[in-house]
């Protein structure tokens, strides 16, 4: 029972980690918490769903959905956030205006999805079996689809970890976020680099939507709860840390799994917010966050 519950938690935590990674990627490149991330992820998932229906091949739709997610993220920055930030730069609510705007953008995206695809629940074809692996006479609640979710999450973490730590692009993304004026003087094209950050976040969100939706259903609001869990995970781990996003997601997923198994589902999200409050009281920057004064 303990191992079964742990495996369920790891699978759920991997998905939370992907959404948390998307939030961290936007934060690290722009210092904005993107509350429209779930809407962007759902939109790219619908695009992948449409491609899957026409090609009858999930493995063709997956990379195209990820590419669509990157394009959506890039367009959100180019057509919406960049103009807003430039106009609100000197206003009294300059720091929170982009955050408030992303909430409005979420509603717009979900309304657009409802107009195009409707509000009924759709079933995204699953590429792998949802039946648990069998060991002897015991069937564990961990299927090939769950294993794929964990592998996809690990791959996304590895790719972005390498980019941020070992490439010039990663250095430029950090510089454009923390000290944009100095970065620009050093030759970094800040606006282009930040746009890449938005595209990366859109791609990460698309992965989350495309790998989790086959285990449930697809609707304009289907990833809202996932976003809430991803946000909690990102804050717990630290909005500055890719590793923190993954650790936060796993902590939350495993914690939810044990609470659901041994206490009940009625208090699951309540405990999640309690964990968030405790972490913020003890370590406001998150478990892996850096307590450094930085300018957006």
SULGI-V474442 format. One record per helix or strand of 3 or more residues. SS is the DSSP state (2 for helix, 1 for strand). FROM is the first residue (numbers start at 1). TO is the last residue. If there is no record, write none. Layout:
ss:from:to
SS:FROM:TO
SS:FROM:TO
This chain:
ss:from:to
2:2:30
2:37:55
2:58:88
2:94:117
1:132:135
1:138:143
2:144:166
2:168:178
2:180:185
2:190:215
2:224:237
2:242:262
2:265:282
